[in-house]
Amino acid sequence: MNLTLLHLFLSSTFFLSDVKGNTSTKVNTLISTLLNGYDKRTRPVKDQQYTLSIDVSFYLSIVNDVDEVAEKLVTTGYLYLTWTDQNLAWDSATNDINWIYLNQNDIWKPDLVLKNGFTKFKEMGGSFYYVYVYNSGDVTWKPYEVFETRCAIDITYFPYDKQTCEIIFIVWSYSVDEVAIHKSSNGIDFYEYEENSVWTVLYTESTINKDKYESEIIFTIYLQRKPRYYLMNIILPVLCLGLLSLLVFLIPVDGGEKMGYSITVFLSFAVFLSIISSELPVNSESTSILSFYLVLQMVIGTLELVISAIQLRLHHRKKTADMSQIYIKIVKLDKGLRCKSWESCSRKVRVSANKIKKIEVSEVPDADHDTETRIEWSDVTSAIDFLSFCTIFIINISITLYLFIAIIDNKEN
C-alpha cells in the first residue's frame, strides 16, 4: 500500500515538473521551427519513392438509424488515424517537449474520403480540429463525423433479419504505392457506445482491399433487428386474422353475414400488407417472407369469398331433383368425416346411400319417395362449410409453420 502511494507521488511529481518545464515560449519556438519551410503539399517522407503507411481504426459511438426504404446506414463515431511525418520529428532531449498540438490544416494529412456515402465528397474534420504530433514524428488525427453510407438491405426474413453494412474509406488522390493503409490496429472499436432501440451489433470486422489503385479500408458491421415491436404489432395480429378468416365457415348461410365478414377480413390483410410494404425497400431481388405470407392469406381470403358466394347461390335453390352427383358426393364425404367410430361411420354412409337411392327413384315419374330422407341444398352448403373449414385450416397451419420456422432458423443461424 505504501509503495503504491509512493509510486503515485513520484509519478505526479515528475508529471508536474514536466509540465512546468514546457513553457509556451518553448512550445511556440518548436512549432515555428517545425513549420518553417514545411510544405503540406508533398508527402511527409524524406525519399518520395517510399510508400507512406497509415493506420486507420474506427470508433463507433452509436448506430443512429438503418433506413430500410432508402437503404441507408447512419452511424456516429470517429476515425483514429496515425502515420509518421518525417518532417515533424525533433529531439525531445533539447527542449523536454515530447508532443504538441497542431491544427489539421497546418500539416499534411491523408485525403481519406467516405467512398459509399450519401453526401458529396468533403474534407474530414474541420478547421477547429487539432492533431497530436509526437517527437518521433508520429501524428494522430481523430476526425469525428456522422457517417451516412449505403447499405444493401436483405428483407427476406423481416422482421428477424440480419443485415451486413459496410463503411468504406479510400485514399482518393494518392495511389497505393504512395499512400497505403497497411493495417488496422483496432478495426472497429466502441467509444461510449449507446445501444440502438431497433438494432443490435452482433460483431464487426475490418479488411483492407489491396486490389484497387487507391488504398481502401472496409469496416463491416453485422446487425440484427430486435423483432419485439413487429412481433406485437404486426405478426401476432396477422396470425389472429388468419384464424379469424376461418370463422366464415362457421357462420350460417341464413345469417347473411358471410360475404361481409369475408370482405372485412380480406381488407384487413390488405391494410397490413400496405403497412409492411411502406417499411421495406422496393427490392426486386428479395421478397419478405412476411409479405409473401400476407399475399397467400389474401389468396385464401379470395378463395373464401368465392366459396361463400357459391354457397349463397346454392342455398337459395328450390329444386333438388336436378342435384348433381358431385354435390351428393360432397355430402357423403362430409358424413364420413364427421363420424366418431367405424360403426357410426358405416351407418351414416348407409343412410347417405339410401338417401341417394331415394333421390334417384324420385326422378322417375309417379314414383313414391320419402321427402324426409331427401338431401336438401342446405345439407350441401353445410357440407361445404365443414370441408372448407378443415381444408383451409390445414393449409393455413402448414403455411404458417413452414414460413415462420424458416424465419426462426435464420435468426438462430
Sequence and secondary structure as in RCSB ss.txt:
>XXXX:A:sequence
MNLTLLHLFLSSTFFLSDVKGNTSTKVNTLISTLLNGYDKRTRPVKDQQYTLSIDVSFYLSIVNDVDEVAEKLVT
TGYLYLTWTDQNLAWDSATNDINWIYLNQNDIWKPDLVLKNGFTKFKEMGGSFYYVYVYNSGDVTWKPYEVFETR
CAIDITYFPYDKQTCEIIFIVWSYSVDEVAIHKSSNGIDFYEYEENSVWTVLYTESTINKDKYESEIIFTIYLQR
KPRYYLMNIILPVLCLGLLSLLVFLIPVDGGEKMGYSITVFLSFAVFLSIISSELPVNSESTSILSFYLVLQMVI
GTLELVISAIQLRLHHRKKTADMSQIYIKIVKLDKGLRCKSWESCSRKVRVSANKIKKIEVSEVPDADHDTETRI
EWSDVTSAIDFLSFCTIFIINISITLYLFIAIIDNKEN
>XXXX:A:secstr
 HHHHHHHHHHHHHHHHHHHH  HHHHHHHHHHHHTT  TTS S SSTTS EEEEEEEEEEEEEEEETTTTEEEE
EEEEEEEEE GGG   TTTT   EEEEEGGGS    EEETTBSS    SS TT EEEEETTSEEEE  EEEEEEE
     TTTTS EEEEEEEEEE SS TTTEEEEE SS EEEEEEE  SSEEEEEEEEEEE SSSS EEEEEEEEEE
  HHHIIIIIHHHHHHHHHGGGGGGS GGGS HHHHHHHHHHHHHHHHHHHHHHS   SS   HHHHHHHHHHHH
HHHHHHHHHHHHHHHT    TT  HHHHHHHHHHHHHH SSHHHHHHHHHHHHHHHHHHHHHTSTT    GGG  
 HHHHHHHHHHHHHHHHHHHHHHHHHHHHHHHHHHHH 
